[in-house]
Amino acid sequence: MVEHNYLKNLLRKSRFNRRLHNIGEPIWMFLFQVRAQTFNELNPGQEYILDSFPVPVCDNIRIDRCQIYNKEEYRGYIASKKRYCTTRKS
């Protein structure tokens, strides 16, 4: 859209980030409440699907410094990347 001049005065990524982080917490809370209310109205059955799969938290090189998931039970192996990492079930 920028190439065809549909958007003029487009913010750069860093300026957009600064403006985004300057939005106050009450505005964010209001937006999330409106979104939650809309979702609840569109989903009257309150049916959800929960999927559990390992989510990489930190690589094996940083496991010693990981303060949240530092037990052996959280260590996993990503076969596609051929590396070990700390994972948690989501």
PDB file of N, CA, C and O in Angstrom:
ATOM      1  N   MET A   1       0.827  -1.196   0.000  1.00  0.00           N
ATOM      2  CA  MET A   1       0.000   0.000   0.000  1.00  0.00           C
ATOM      3  C   MET A   1       0.867   1.254   0.000  1.00  0.00           C
ATOM      4  O   MET A   1       0.477   2.286  -0.546  1.00  0.00           O
ATOM      5  N   VAL A   2       2.032   1.162   0.608  1.00  0.00           N
ATOM      6  CA  VAL A   2       2.938   2.313   0.625  1.00  0.00           C
ATOM      7  C   VAL A   2       3.485   2.567  -0.772  1.00  0.00           C
ATOM      8  O   VAL A   2       3.622   3.716  -1.191  1.00  0.00           O
ATOM      9  N   GLU A   3       3.799   1.487  -1.496  1.00  0.00           N
ATOM     10  CA  GLU A   3       4.351   1.629  -2.837  1.00  0.00           C
ATOM     11  C   GLU A   3       3.402   2.353  -3.778  1.00  0.00           C
ATOM     12  O   GLU A   3       3.849   3.061  -4.680  1.00  0.00           O
ATOM     13  N   HIS A   4       2.105   2.186  -3.582  1.00  0.00           N
ATOM     14  CA  HIS A   4       1.108   2.831  -4.437  1.00  0.00           C
ATOM     15  C   HIS A   4       0.600   4.146  -3.855  1.00  0.00           C
ATOM     16  O   HIS A   4      -0.363   4.727  -4.356  1.00  0.00           O
ATOM     17  N   ASN A   5       1.259   4.611  -2.790  1.00  0.00           N
ATOM     18  CA  ASN A   5       0.933   5.895  -2.139  1.00  0.00           C
ATOM     19  C   ASN A   5      -0.481   5.944  -1.580  1.00  0.00           C
ATOM     20  O   ASN A   5      -1.102   7.006  -1.532  1.00  0.00           O
ATOM     21  N   TYR A   6      -0.987   4.790  -1.158  1.00  0.00           N
ATOM     22  CA  TYR A   6      -2.267   4.790  -0.464  1.00  0.00           C
ATOM     23  C   TYR A   6      -2.099   5.267   0.973  1.00  0.00           C
ATOM     24  O   TYR A   6      -3.012   5.871   1.537  1.00  0.00           O
ATOM     25  N   LEU A   7      -0.955   5.004   1.561  1.00  0.00           N
ATOM     26  CA  LEU A   7      -0.660   5.432   2.924  1.00  0.00           C
ATOM     27  C   LEU A   7       0.460   6.461   2.884  1.00  0.00           C
ATOM     28  O   LEU A   7       1.583   6.159   2.481  1.00  0.00           O
ATOM     29  N   LYS A   8       0.148   7.650   3.295  1.00  0.00           N
ATOM     30  CA  LYS A   8       1.171   8.687   3.371  1.00  0.00           C
ATOM     31  C   LYS A   8       1.483   8.938   4.835  1.00  0.00           C
ATOM     32  O   LYS A   8       0.638   8.710   5.701  1.00  0.00           O
ATOM     33  N   ASN A   9       2.673   9.399   5.112  1.00  0.00           N
ATOM     34  CA  ASN A   9       3.119   9.684   6.484  1.00  0.00           C
ATOM     35  C   ASN A   9       3.039   8.443   7.369  1.00  0.00           C
ATOM     36  O   ASN A   9       2.622   8.521   8.524  1.00  0.00           O
ATOM     37  N   LEU A  10       3.437   7.310   6.824  1.00  0.00           N
ATOM     38  CA  LEU A  10       3.430   6.073   7.588  1.00  0.00           C
ATOM     39  C   LEU A  10       4.537   6.104   8.642  1.00  0.00           C
ATOM     40  O   LEU A  10       5.671   6.481   8.349  1.00  0.00           O
ATOM     41  N   LEU A  11       4.200   5.707   9.862  1.00  0.00           N
ATOM     42  CA  LEU A  11       5.178   5.707  10.947  1.00  0.00           C
ATOM     43  C   LEU A  11       6.189   4.596  10.753  1.00  0.00           C
ATOM     44  O   LEU A  11       5.864   3.518  10.257  1.00  0.00           O
ATOM     45  N   ARG A  12       7.423   4.876  11.152  1.00  0.00           N
ATOM     46  CA  ARG A  12       8.426   3.816  11.177  1.00  0.00           C
ATOM     47  C   ARG A  12       8.145   2.905  12.362  1.00  0.00           C
ATOM     48  O   ARG A  12       7.387   3.249  13.270  1.00  0.00           O
ATOM     49  N   LYS A  13       8.769   1.742  12.332  1.00  0.00           N
ATOM     50  CA  LYS A  13       8.508   0.737  13.367  1.00  0.00           C
ATOM     51  C   LYS A  13       8.845   1.270  14.759  1.00  0.00           C
ATOM     52  O   LYS A  13       8.073   1.058  15.694  1.00  0.00           O
ATOM     53  N   SER A  14       9.964   1.946  14.917  1.00  0.00           N
ATOM     54  CA  SER A  14      10.365   2.437  16.238  1.00  0.00           C
ATOM     55  C   SER A  14       9.408   3.515  16.751  1.00  0.00           C
ATOM     56  O   SER A  14       9.070   3.523  17.935  1.00  0.00           O
ATOM     57  N   ARG A  15       8.971   4.420  15.882  1.00  0.00           N
ATOM     58  CA  ARG A  15       8.028   5.470  16.297  1.00  0.00           C
ATOM     59  C   ARG A  15       6.689   4.852  16.662  1.00  0.00           C
ATOM     60  O   ARG A  15       6.060   5.269  17.635  1.00  0.00           O
ATOM     61  N   PHE A  16       6.241   3.851  15.887  1.00  0.00           N
ATOM     62  CA  PHE A  16       4.992   3.168  16.213  1.00  0.00           C
ATOM     63  C   PHE A  16       5.088   2.500  17.572  1.00  0.00           C
ATOM     64  O   PHE A  16       4.154   2.579  18.370  1.00  0.00           O
ATOM     65  N   ASN A  17       6.229   1.832  17.851  1.00  0.00           N
ATOM     66  CA  ASN A  17       6.437   1.186  19.148  1.00  0.00           C
ATOM     67  C   ASN A  17       6.366   2.190  20.287  1.00  0.00           C
ATOM     68  O   ASN A  17       5.741   1.922  21.313  1.00  0.00           O
ATOM     69  N   ARG A  18       6.997   3.334  20.116  1.00  0.00           N
ATOM     70  CA  ARG A  18       6.957   4.356  21.176  1.00  0.00           C
ATOM     71  C   ARG A  18       5.537   4.826  21.433  1.00  0.00           C
ATOM     72  O   ARG A  18       5.126   4.963  22.586  1.00  0.00           O
ATOM     73  N   ARG A  19       4.792   5.071  20.380  1.00  0.00           N
ATOM     74  CA  ARG A  19       3.406   5.519  20.560  1.00  0.00           C
ATOM     75  C   ARG A  19       2.547   4.426  21.184  1.00  0.00           C
ATOM     76  O   ARG A  19       1.681   4.704  22.014  1.00  0.00           O
ATOM     77  N   LEU A  20       2.786   3.196  20.785  1.00  0.00           N
ATOM     78  CA  LEU A  20       2.029   2.079  21.336  1.00  0.00           C
ATOM     79  C   LEU A  20       2.284   1.930  22.831  1.00  0.00           C
ATOM     80  O   LEU A  20       1.353   1.671  23.594  1.00  0.00           O
ATOM     81  N   HIS A  21       3.551   2.093  23.264  1.00  0.00           N
ATOM     82  CA  HIS A  21       3.884   1.949  24.674  1.00  0.00           C
ATOM     83  C   HIS A  21       3.467   3.157  25.509  1.00  0.00           C
ATOM     84  O   HIS A  21       3.471   3.081  26.738  1.00  0.00           O
ATOM     85  N   ASN A  22       3.114   4.251  24.880  1.00  0.00           N
ATOM     86  CA  ASN A  22       2.643   5.428  25.616  1.00  0.00           C
ATOM     87  C   ASN A  22       1.149   5.381  25.914  1.00  0.00           C
ATOM     88  O   ASN A  22       0.637   6.241  26.632  1.00  0.00           O
ATOM     89  N   ILE A  23       0.446   4.396  25.377  1.00  0.00           N
ATOM     90  CA  ILE A  23      -0.990   4.256  25.652  1.00  0.00           C
ATOM     91  C   ILE A  23      -1.151   3.812  27.103  1.00  0.00           C
ATOM     92  O   ILE A  23      -0.495   2.870  27.546  1.00  0.00           O
ATOM     93  N   GLY A  24      -2.010   4.483  27.827  1.00  0.00           N
ATOM     94  CA  GLY A  24      -2.188   4.221  29.252  1.00  0.00           C
ATOM     95  C   GLY A  24      -2.879   2.898  29.544  1.00  0.00           C
ATOM     96  O   GLY A  24      -3.583   2.348  28.697  1.00  0.00           O
ATOM     97  N   GLU A  25      -2.665   2.398  30.753  1.00  0.00           N
ATOM     98  CA  GLU A  25      -3.244   1.121  31.166  1.00  0.00           C
ATOM     99  C   GLU A  25      -4.772   1.147  31.186  1.00  0.00           C
ATOM    100  O   GLU A  25      -5.381   0.151  30.795  1.00  0.00           O
ATOM    101  N   PRO A  26      -5.432   2.234  31.619  1.00  0.00           N
ATOM    102  CA  PRO A  26      -6.904   2.227  31.594  1.00  0.00           C
ATOM    103  C   PRO A  26      -7.480   2.042  30.194  1.00  0.00           C
ATOM    104  O   PRO A  26      -8.522   1.408  30.032  1.00  0.00           O
ATOM    105  N   ILE A  27      -6.814   2.587  29.189  1.00  0.00           N
ATOM    106  CA  ILE A  27      -7.302   2.419  27.820  1.00  0.00           C
ATOM    107  C   ILE A  27      -7.159   0.969  27.383  1.00  0.00           C
ATOM    108  O   ILE A  27      -8.066   0.416  26.760  1.00  0.00           O
ATOM    109  N   TRP A  28      -6.006   0.338  27.710  1.00  0.00           N
ATOM    110  CA  TRP A  28      -5.814  -1.067  27.370  1.00  0.00           C
ATOM    111  C   TRP A  28      -6.854  -1.938  28.070  1.00  0.00           C
ATOM    112  O   TRP A  28      -7.414  -2.849  27.459  1.00  0.00           O
ATOM    113  N   MET A  29      -7.115  -1.661  29.352  1.00  0.00           N
ATOM    114  CA  MET A  29      -8.093  -2.451  30.091  1.00  0.00           C
ATOM    115  C   MET A  29      -9.478  -2.324  29.455  1.00  0.00           C
ATOM    116  O   MET A  29     -10.205  -3.310  29.336  1.00  0.00           O
ATOM    117  N   PHE A  30      -9.835  -1.113  29.052  1.00  0.00           N
ATOM    118  CA  PHE A  30     -11.120  -0.896  28.399  1.00  0.00           C
ATOM    119  C   PHE A  30     -11.205  -1.681  27.094  1.00  0.00           C
ATOM    120  O   PHE A  30     -12.216  -2.329  26.824  1.00  0.00           O
ATOM    121  N   LEU A  31     -10.146  -1.625  26.281  1.00  0.00           N
ATOM    122  CA  LEU A  31     -10.142  -2.338  25.012  1.00  0.00           C
ATOM    123  C   LEU A  31     -10.252  -3.849  25.208  1.00  0.00           C
ATOM    124  O   LEU A  31     -10.969  -4.517  24.463  1.00  0.00           O
ATOM    125  N   PHE A  32      -9.553  -4.391  26.198  1.00  0.00           N
ATOM    126  CA  PHE A  32      -9.632  -5.825  26.461  1.00  0.00           C
ATOM    127  C   PHE A  32     -11.010  -6.222  26.990  1.00  0.00           C
ATOM    128  O   PHE A  32     -11.501  -7.306  26.674  1.00  0.00           O
ATOM    129  N   GLN A  33     -11.638  -5.365  27.787  1.00  0.00           N
ATOM    130  CA  GLN A  33     -12.984  -5.663  28.288  1.00  0.00           C
ATOM    131  C   GLN A  33     -13.997  -5.670  27.149  1.00  0.00           C
ATOM    132  O   GLN A  33     -14.878  -6.529  27.099  1.00  0.00           O
ATOM    133  N   VAL A  34     -13.871  -4.712  26.237  1.00  0.00           N
ATOM    134  CA  VAL A  34     -14.780  -4.666  25.087  1.00  0.00           C
ATOM    135  C   VAL A  34     -14.581  -5.904  24.224  1.00  0.00           C
ATOM    136  O   VAL A  34     -15.545  -6.514  23.761  1.00  0.00           O
ATOM    137  N   ARG A  35     -13.316  -6.269  24.013  1.00  0.00           N
ATOM    138  CA  ARG A  35     -13.033  -7.462  23.203  1.00  0.00           C
ATOM    139  C   ARG A  35     -13.571  -8.725  23.879  1.00  0.00           C
ATOM    140  O   ARG A  35     -14.141  -9.586  23.208  1.00  0.00           O
ATOM    141  N   ALA A  36     -13.398  -8.846  25.185  1.00  0.00           N
ATOM    142  CA  ALA A  36     -13.897 -10.016  25.905  1.00  0.00           C
ATOM    143  C   ALA A  36     -15.415 -10.087  25.852  1.00  0.00           C
ATOM    144  O   ALA A  36     -15.984 -11.162  25.664  1.00  0.00           O
ATOM    145  N   GLN A  37     -16.064  -8.957  26.015  1.00  0.00           N
ATOM    146  CA  GLN A  37     -17.525  -8.930  25.979  1.00  0.00           C
ATOM    147  C   GLN A  37     -18.032  -9.322  24.589  1.00  0.00           C
ATOM    148  O   GLN A  37     -18.995 -10.079  24.465  1.00  0.00           O
ATOM    149  N   THR A  38     -17.382  -8.805  23.552  1.00  0.00           N
ATOM    150  CA  THR A  38     -17.768  -9.156  22.188  1.00  0.00           C
ATOM    151  C   THR A  38     -17.568 -10.645  21.934  1.00  0.00           C
ATOM    152  O   THR A  38     -18.422 -11.295  21.331  1.00  0.00           O
ATOM    153  N   PHE A  39     -16.446 -11.184  22.392  1.00  0.00           N
ATOM    154  CA  PHE A  39     -16.181 -12.614  22.212  1.00  0.00           C
ATOM    155  C   PHE A  39     -17.224 -13.451  22.936  1.00  0.00           C
ATOM    156  O   PHE A  39     -17.688 -14.457  22.400  1.00  0.00           O
ATOM    157  N   ASN A  40     -17.596 -13.053  24.141  1.00  0.00           N
ATOM    158  CA  ASN A  40     -18.595 -13.810  24.903  1.00  0.00           C
ATOM    159  C   ASN A  40     -19.962 -13.773  24.227  1.00  0.00           C
ATOM    160  O   ASN A  40     -20.709 -14.750  24.282  1.00  0.00           O
ATOM    161  N   GLU A  41     -20.288 -12.659  23.597  1.00  0.00           N
ATOM    162  CA  GLU A  41     -21.571 -12.565  22.893  1.00  0.00           C
ATOM    163  C   GLU A  41     -21.566 -13.414  21.627  1.00  0.00           C
ATOM    164  O   GLU A  41     -22.595 -13.980  21.256  1.00  0.00           O
ATOM    165  N   LEU A  42     -20.415 -13.508  20.961  1.00  0.00           N
ATOM    166  CA  LEU A  42     -20.330 -14.290  19.736  1.00  0.00           C
ATOM    167  C   LEU A  42     -20.151 -15.780  19.998  1.00  0.00           C
ATOM    168  O   LEU A  42     -20.301 -16.588  19.081  1.00  0.00           O
ATOM    169  N   ASN A  43     -19.833 -16.156  21.234  1.00  0.00           N
ATOM    170  CA  ASN A  43     -19.609 -17.547  21.602  1.00  0.00           C
ATOM    171  C   ASN A  43     -20.536 -17.909  22.764  1.00  0.00           C
ATOM    172  O   ASN A  43     -20.066 -18.103  23.885  1.00  0.00           O
ATOM    173  N   PRO A  44     -21.850 -18.005  22.513  1.00  0.00           N
ATOM    174  CA  PRO A  44     -22.790 -18.228  23.619  1.00  0.00           C
ATOM    175  C   PRO A  44     -22.637 -19.590  24.289  1.00  0.00           C
ATOM    176  O   PRO A  44     -22.993 -19.732  25.459  1.00  0.00           O
ATOM    177  N   GLY A  45     -22.124 -20.584  23.591  1.00  0.00           N
ATOM    178  CA  GLY A  45     -21.962 -21.915  24.170  1.00  0.00           C
ATOM    179  C   GLY A  45     -20.774 -22.014  25.099  1.00  0.00           C
ATOM    180  O   GLY A  45     -20.636 -23.001  25.822  1.00  0.00           O
ATOM    181  N   GLN A  46     -19.908 -21.007  25.094  1.00  0.00           N
ATOM    182  CA  GLN A  46     -18.705 -21.000  25.925  1.00  0.00           C
ATOM    183  C   GLN A  46     -17.879 -22.259  25.725  1.00  0.00           C
ATOM    184  O   GLN A  46     -17.408 -22.862  26.689  1.00  0.00           O
ATOM    185  N   GLU A  47     -17.705 -22.652  24.465  1.00  0.00           N
ATOM    186  CA  GLU A  47     -16.925 -23.830  24.145  1.00  0.00           C
ATOM    187  C   GLU A  47     -15.527 -23.411  23.726  1.00  0.00           C
ATOM    188  O   GLU A  47     -15.358 -22.505  22.910  1.00  0.00           O
ATOM    189  N   TYR A  48     -14.528 -24.075  24.290  1.00  0.00           N
ATOM    190  CA  TYR A  48     -13.142 -23.754  23.999  1.00  0.00           C
ATOM    191  C   TYR A  48     -12.390 -25.027  23.672  1.00  0.00           C
ATOM    192  O   TYR A  48     -12.766 -26.116  24.104  1.00  0.00           O
ATOM    193  N   ILE A  49     -11.335 -24.879  22.912  1.00  0.00           N
ATOM    194  CA  ILE A  49     -10.447 -26.003  22.610  1.00  0.00           C
ATOM    195  C   ILE A  49      -9.092 -25.674  23.211  1.00  0.00           C
ATOM    196  O   ILE A  49      -8.535 -24.603  22.971  1.00  0.00           O
ATOM    197  N   LEU A  50      -8.571 -26.602  23.990  1.00  0.00           N
ATOM    198  CA  LEU A  50      -7.270 -26.426  24.610  1.00  0.00           C
ATOM    199  C   LEU A  50      -6.323 -27.464  24.035  1.00  0.00           C
ATOM    200  O   LEU A  50      -6.573 -28.667  24.117  1.00  0.00           O
ATOM    201  N   ASP A  51      -5.245 -26.986  23.459  1.00  0.00           N
ATOM    202  CA  ASP A  51      -4.266 -27.876  22.861  1.00  0.00           C
ATOM    203  C   ASP A  51      -2.988 -27.778  23.675  1.00  0.00           C
ATOM    204  O   ASP A  51      -2.578 -26.679  24.049  1.00  0.00           O
ATOM    205  N   SER A  52      -2.360 -28.891  23.952  1.00  0.00           N
ATOM    206  CA  SER A  52      -1.106 -28.858  24.708  1.00  0.00           C
ATOM    207  C   SER A  52       0.023 -29.340  23.811  1.00  0.00           C
ATOM    208  O   SER A  52      -0.021 -30.440  23.262  1.00  0.00           O
ATOM    209  N   PHE A  53       1.024 -28.500  23.678  1.00  0.00           N
ATOM    210  CA  PHE A  53       2.214 -28.854  22.935  1.00  0.00           C
ATOM    211  C   PHE A  53       3.379 -28.107  23.564  1.00  0.00           C
ATOM    212  O   PHE A  53       3.176 -27.065  24.188  1.00  0.00           O
ATOM    213  N   PRO A  54       4.581 -28.613  23.414  1.00  0.00           N
ATOM    214  CA  PRO A  54       5.723 -27.951  24.048  1.00  0.00           C
ATOM    215  C   PRO A  54       6.032 -26.601  23.401  1.00  0.00           C
ATOM    216  O   PRO A  54       6.073 -26.480  22.177  1.00  0.00           O
ATOM    217  N   VAL A  55       6.243 -25.612  24.229  1.00  0.00           N
ATOM    218  CA  VAL A  55       6.602 -24.275  23.771  1.00  0.00           C
ATOM    219  C   VAL A  55       8.020 -24.000  24.244  1.00  0.00           C
ATOM    220  O   VAL A  55       8.274 -24.034  25.448  1.00  0.00           O
ATOM    221  N   PRO A  56       8.966 -23.725  23.323  1.00  0.00           N
ATOM    222  CA  PRO A  56      10.332 -23.467  23.762  1.00  0.00           C
ATOM    223  C   PRO A  56      10.418 -22.190  24.594  1.00  0.00           C
ATOM    224  O   PRO A  56       9.917 -21.144  24.180  1.00  0.00           O
ATOM    225  N   VAL A  57      11.041 -22.268  25.747  1.00  0.00           N
ATOM    226  CA  VAL A  57      11.180 -21.119  26.631  1.00  0.00           C
ATOM    227  C   VAL A  57      12.582 -20.554  26.550  1.00  0.00           C
ATOM    228  O   VAL A  57      12.758 -19.346  26.395  1.00  0.00           O
ATOM    229  N   CYS A  58      13.575 -21.412  26.654  1.00  0.00           N
ATOM    230  CA  CYS A  58      14.953 -20.950  26.485  1.00  0.00           C
ATOM    231  C   CYS A  58      15.809 -22.100  25.986  1.00  0.00           C
ATOM    232  O   CYS A  58      15.484 -23.269  26.192  1.00  0.00           O
ATOM    233  N   ASP A  59      16.912 -21.753  25.324  1.00  0.00           N
ATOM    234  CA  ASP A  59      17.801 -22.768  24.777  1.00  0.00           C
ATOM    235  C   ASP A  59      18.621 -23.418  25.877  1.00  0.00           C
ATOM    236  O   ASP A  59      18.714 -22.905  26.992  1.00  0.00           O
ATOM    237  N   ASN A  60      19.209 -24.545  25.548  1.00  0.00           N
ATOM    238  CA  ASN A  60      19.961 -25.334  26.513  1.00  0.00           C
ATOM    239  C   ASN A  60      21.143 -24.557  27.091  1.00  0.00           C
ATOM    240  O   ASN A  60      21.539 -24.790  28.233  1.00  0.00           O
ATOM    241  N   ILE A  61      21.698 -23.648  26.321  1.00  0.00           N
ATOM    242  CA  ILE A  61      22.860 -22.896  26.792  1.00  0.00           C
ATOM    243  C   ILE A  61      22.483 -21.947  27.935  1.00  0.00           C
ATOM    244  O   ILE A  61      23.338 -21.572  28.738  1.00  0.00           O
ATOM    245  N   ARG A  62      21.205 -21.558  28.006  1.00  0.00           N
ATOM    246  CA  ARG A  62      20.762 -20.623  29.039  1.00  0.00           C
ATOM    247  C   ARG A  62      19.951 -21.282  30.150  1.00  0.00           C
ATOM    248  O   ARG A  62      19.396 -20.583  30.998  1.00  0.00           O
ATOM    249  N   ILE A  63      19.871 -22.602  30.163  1.00  0.00           N
ATOM    250  CA  ILE A  63      19.033 -23.289  31.143  1.00  0.00           C
ATOM    251  C   ILE A  63      19.475 -22.989  32.577  1.00  0.00           C
ATOM    252  O   ILE A  63      18.636 -22.869  33.470  1.00  0.00           O
ATOM    253  N   ASP A  64      20.769 -22.868  32.799  1.00  0.00           N
ATOM    254  CA  ASP A  64      21.254 -22.580  34.157  1.00  0.00           C
ATOM    255  C   ASP A  64      20.767 -21.226  34.664  1.00  0.00           C
ATOM    256  O   ASP A  64      20.576 -21.045  35.867  1.00  0.00           O
ATOM    257  N   ARG A  65      20.567 -20.285  33.760  1.00  0.00           N
ATOM    258  CA  ARG A  65      20.122 -18.945  34.162  1.00  0.00           C
ATOM    259  C   ARG A  65      18.611 -18.795  34.147  1.00  0.00           C
ATOM    260  O   ARG A  65      18.089 -17.789  34.627  1.00  0.00           O
ATOM    261  N   CYS A  66      17.899 -19.776  33.606  1.00  0.00           N
ATOM    262  CA  CYS A  66      16.440 -19.718  33.548  1.00  0.00           C
ATOM    263  C   CYS A  66      15.890 -19.887  34.961  1.00  0.00           C
ATOM    264  O   CYS A  66      16.130 -20.911  35.601  1.00  0.00           O
ATOM    265  N   GLN A  67      15.157 -18.893  35.449  1.00  0.00           N
ATOM    266  CA  GLN A  67      14.707 -18.914  36.834  1.00  0.00           C
ATOM    267  C   GLN A  67      13.324 -19.524  36.999  1.00  0.00           C
ATOM    268  O   GLN A  67      12.967 -19.949  38.098  1.00  0.00           O
ATOM    269  N   ILE A  68      12.553 -19.576  35.946  1.00  0.00           N
ATOM    270  CA  ILE A  68      11.184 -20.075  36.073  1.00  0.00           C
ATOM    271  C   ILE A  68      11.122 -21.578  35.829  1.00  0.00           C
ATOM    272  O   ILE A  68      10.528 -22.312  36.619  1.00  0.00           O
ATOM    273  N   TYR A  69      11.730 -22.037  34.746  1.00  0.00           N
ATOM    274  CA  TYR A  69      11.668 -23.443  34.365  1.00  0.00           C
ATOM    275  C   TYR A  69      13.059 -24.045  34.459  1.00  0.00           C
ATOM    276  O   TYR A  69      13.690 -24.287  33.430  1.00  0.00           O
ATOM    277  N   ASN A  70      13.549 -24.291  35.655  1.00  0.00           N
ATOM    278  CA  ASN A  70      14.920 -24.765  35.810  1.00  0.00           C
ATOM    279  C   ASN A  70      15.004 -26.239  36.230  1.00  0.00           C
ATOM    280  O   ASN A  70      16.107 -26.736  36.459  1.00  0.00           O
ATOM    281  N   LYS A  71      13.911 -26.930  36.334  1.00  0.00           N
ATOM    282  CA  LYS A  71      13.941 -28.333  36.737  1.00  0.00           C
ATOM    283  C   LYS A  71      14.153 -29.231  35.524  1.00  0.00           C
ATOM    284  O   LYS A  71      13.921 -28.829  34.383  1.00  0.00           O
ATOM    285  N   GLU A  72      14.589 -30.432  35.790  1.00  0.00           N
ATOM    286  CA  GLU A  72      14.891 -31.396  34.726  1.00  0.00           C
ATOM    287  C   GLU A  72      13.639 -31.780  33.936  1.00  0.00           C
ATOM    288  O   GLU A  72      13.738 -32.114  32.756  1.00  0.00           O
ATOM    289  N   GLU A  73      12.474 -31.739  34.562  1.00  0.00           N
ATOM    290  CA  GLU A  73      11.243 -32.159  33.892  1.00  0.00           C
ATOM    291  C   GLU A  73      10.851 -31.223  32.747  1.00  0.00           C
ATOM    292  O   GLU A  73      10.050 -31.600  31.892  1.00  0.00           O
ATOM    293  N   TYR A  74      11.402 -30.012  32.721  1.00  0.00           N
ATOM    294  CA  TYR A  74      11.069 -29.050  31.675  1.00  0.00           C
ATOM    295  C   TYR A  74      11.995 -29.136  30.464  1.00  0.00           C
ATOM    296  O   TYR A  74      11.770 -28.449  29.467  1.00  0.00           O
ATOM    297  N   ARG A  75      13.023 -29.963  30.538  1.00  0.00           N
ATOM    298  CA  ARG A  75      13.957 -30.054  29.415  1.00  0.00           C
ATOM    299  C   ARG A  75      13.366 -30.918  28.317  1.00  0.00           C
ATOM    300  O   ARG A  75      12.786 -31.973  28.574  1.00  0.00           O
ATOM    301  N   GLY A  76      13.524 -30.451  27.092  1.00  0.00           N
ATOM    302  CA  GLY A  76      12.983 -31.182  25.953  1.00  0.00           C
ATOM    303  C   GLY A  76      13.915 -31.115  24.766  1.00  0.00           C
ATOM    304  O   GLY A  76      14.961 -30.467  24.814  1.00  0.00           O
ATOM    305  N   TYR A  77      13.531 -31.786  23.711  1.00  0.00           N
ATOM    306  CA  TYR A  77      14.342 -31.856  22.505  1.00  0.00           C
ATOM    307  C   TYR A  77      13.477 -31.486  21.315  1.00  0.00           C
ATOM    308  O   TYR A  77      12.392 -32.040  21.138  1.00  0.00           O
ATOM    309  N   ILE A  78      13.944 -30.559  20.503  1.00  0.00           N
ATOM    310  CA  ILE A  78      13.255 -30.184  19.280  1.00  0.00           C
ATOM    311  C   ILE A  78      13.930 -30.941  18.140  1.00  0.00           C
ATOM    312  O   ILE A  78      15.028 -30.580  17.715  1.00  0.00           O
ATOM    313  N   ALA A  79      13.279 -31.981  17.650  1.00  0.00           N
ATOM    314  CA  ALA A  79      13.903 -32.846  16.645  1.00  0.00           C
ATOM    315  C   ALA A  79      14.115 -32.118  15.324  1.00  0.00           C
ATOM    316  O   ALA A  79      15.128 -32.330  14.658  1.00  0.00           O
ATOM    317  N   SER A  80      13.177 -31.269  14.941  1.00  0.00           N
ATOM    318  CA  SER A  80      13.314 -30.587  13.656  1.00  0.00           C
ATOM    319  C   SER A  80      14.498 -29.630  13.639  1.00  0.00           C
ATOM    320  O   SER A  80      15.107 -29.413  12.592  1.00  0.00           O
ATOM    321  N   LYS A  81      14.824 -29.059  14.788  1.00  0.00           N
ATOM    322  CA  LYS A  81      15.964 -28.141  14.877  1.00  0.00           C
ATOM    323  C   LYS A  81      17.210 -28.808  15.432  1.00  0.00           C
ATOM    324  O   LYS A  81      18.283 -28.206  15.472  1.00  0.00           O
ATOM    325  N   LYS A  82      17.062 -30.066  15.865  1.00  0.00           N
ATOM    326  CA  LYS A  82      18.158 -30.855  16.418  1.00  0.00           C
ATOM    327  C   LYS A  82      18.847 -30.130  17.576  1.00  0.00           C
ATOM    328  O   LYS A  82      20.070 -29.991  17.593  1.00  0.00           O
ATOM    329  N   ARG A  83      18.055 -29.674  18.536  1.00  0.00           N
ATOM    330  CA  ARG A  83      18.625 -29.007  19.701  1.00  0.00           C
ATOM    331  C   ARG A  83      17.743 -29.227  20.920  1.00  0.00           C
ATOM    332  O   ARG A  83      16.543 -29.480  20.811  1.00  0.00           O
ATOM    333  N   TYR A  84      18.370 -29.123  22.076  1.00  0.00           N
ATOM    334  CA  TYR A  84      17.668 -29.234  23.344  1.00  0.00           C
ATOM    335  C   TYR A  84      17.223 -27.862  23.798  1.00  0.00           C
ATOM    336  O   TYR A  84      17.840 -26.856  23.450  1.00  0.00           O
ATOM    337  N   CYS A  85      16.161 -27.819  24.569  1.00  0.00           N
ATOM    338  CA  CYS A  85      15.677 -26.545  25.085  1.00  0.00           C
ATOM    339  C   CYS A  85      14.826 -26.803  26.320  1.00  0.00           C
ATOM    340  O   CYS A  85      14.485 -27.946  26.625  1.00  0.00           O
ATOM    341  N   THR A  86      14.495 -25.748  27.013  1.00  0.00           N
ATOM    342  CA  THR A  86      13.560 -25.813  28.122  1.00  0.00           C
ATOM    343  C   THR A  86      12.181 -25.564  27.566  1.00  0.00           C
ATOM    344  O   THR A  86      11.975 -24.587  26.845  1.00  0.00           O
ATOM    345  N   THR A  87      11.230 -26.423  27.883  1.00  0.00           N
ATOM    346  CA  THR A  87       9.874 -26.281  27.346  1.00  0.00           C
ATOM    347  C   THR A  87       8.877 -26.293  28.481  1.00  0.00           C
ATOM    348  O   THR A  87       9.168 -26.738  29.591  1.00  0.00           O
ATOM    349  N   ARG A  88       7.721 -25.805  28.181  1.00  0.00           N
ATOM    350  CA  ARG A  88       6.598 -25.914  29.101  1.00  0.00           C
ATOM    351  C   ARG A  88       5.395 -26.338  28.299  1.00  0.00           C
ATOM    352  O   ARG A  88       5.271 -26.005  27.120  1.00  0.00           O
ATOM    353  N   LYS A  89       4.518 -27.066  28.931  1.00  0.00           N
ATOM    354  CA  LYS A  89       3.290 -27.489  28.266  1.00  0.00           C
ATOM    355  C   LYS A  89       2.315 -26.337  28.310  1.00  0.00           C
ATOM    356  O   LYS A  89       2.076 -25.756  29.369  1.00  0.00           O
ATOM    357  N   SER A  90       1.736 -25.996  27.133  1.00  0.00           N
ATOM    358  CA  SER A  90       0.756 -24.906  27.111  1.00  0.00           C
ATOM    359  C   SER A  90      -0.639 -25.458  27.109  1.00  0.00           C
ATOM    360  O   SER A  90      -1.605 -24.695  27.092  1.00  0.00           O
TER     361      SER A  90
END
